[in-house]
Amino acid sequence: MRKENMHQSVEVLYKKVNECPIVNSQFSFFQMVYVLSGNGFLHINGNAITYQTGNLMLLTPNDYHTFDIIDTTEFLLVKINSEYVKEYKSKSIDHIGCLLHYATHLSGCILKRKADEFLVKSIAESLIHSIDNTDIYDEDLTTHYVNALIVIAARNIAKIKPSGVKESADKRILEIINYIQANIFVPQKLKAAVIGEKFDISDTYLGSYFKTHCGETIQSFIANYKIRLIEHRLSFSDMRINEIVAEFGFSDESHLNKFFKKHRNISLTAYRKSKILLN
């Protein structure tokens, strides 16, 4: 197993390959992979997923992956380290939060909006042009392109159903999920009675309705979503514990620590220290 590190905030590379240069590798950073041409398979965490021209894929620090090249492939690789994630989060936490939260649930191409395929292709071509034609302010220009890719990736990922949602799930369950995600920082709006009134469902029926369509209770869904967001703040931000307490509406640090330890069997401080050691 090879662990690949990077020291600069963002790195953009073009590669044309006939075979994967690194087998079964793992990153210490996030990477978006755009397929300019070619096709093959992405083997990721034990699963084989086809890729083809026009695909945009997201690889995370948790992924073990290898590319199996069938036809000569041109890749545009956009590498983003944790320092850039920290800086970006301070500007627009919604976009990067969406990427981080769903990252480990993704497989294959993340582009779900047909209209965005043209935008991503144009951005990729612009980044390659910058690589081939260096000039002043290239770093600033690259940053703008990368930020645009993050926003496009985030809004496409937002349209991907959570892993537990059944294909037969109706539109209202997706609206409830969107509501929960939008109000995750406001505990009062996540009460069953409030959600039930919002979507014209009795709070007594809401629980069974949600579990039927999502395979888990609504309380479990809310807790797991909240835990994942807290994990990413501990891993990729400099937020103090008391700031996380305030953001998620916990009564105090003890309350948050008890909630986190119940779901992850580790304290907030110990979890953060473990992630610092890994990075």
Secondary structure as GFF3:
##gff-version 3
##sequence-region A 1 279
A	DSSP	beta_strand	2	4	.	.	.	ID=ss1
A	DSSP	beta_strand	10	17	.	.	.	ID=ss2
A	DSSP	beta_strand	25	27	.	.	.	ID=ss3
A	DSSP	beta_strand	30	44	.	.	.	ID=ss4
A	DSSP	beta_strand	47	51	.	.	.	ID=ss5
A	DSSP	beta_strand	56	59	.	.	.	ID=ss6
A	DSSP	beta_strand	64	80	.	.	.	ID=ss7
A	DSSP	alpha_helix	82	91	.	.	.	ID=ss8
A	DSSP	alpha_helix	93	102	.	.	.	ID=ss9
A	DSSP	three_ten_helix	103	105	.	.	.	ID=ss10
A	DSSP	alpha_helix	114	132	.	.	.	ID=ss11
A	DSSP	alpha_helix	138	157	.	.	.	ID=ss12
A	DSSP	alpha_helix	171	182	.	.	.	ID=ss13
A	DSSP	three_ten_helix	187	190	.	.	.	ID=ss14
A	DSSP	alpha_helix	192	198	.	.	.	ID=ss15
A	DSSP	alpha_helix	203	214	.	.	.	ID=ss16
A	DSSP	alpha_helix	218	236	.	.	.	ID=ss17
A	DSSP	alpha_helix	241	248	.	.	.	ID=ss18
A	DSSP	alpha_helix	253	264	.	.	.	ID=ss19
A	DSSP	alpha_helix	268	278	.	.	.	ID=ss20
###
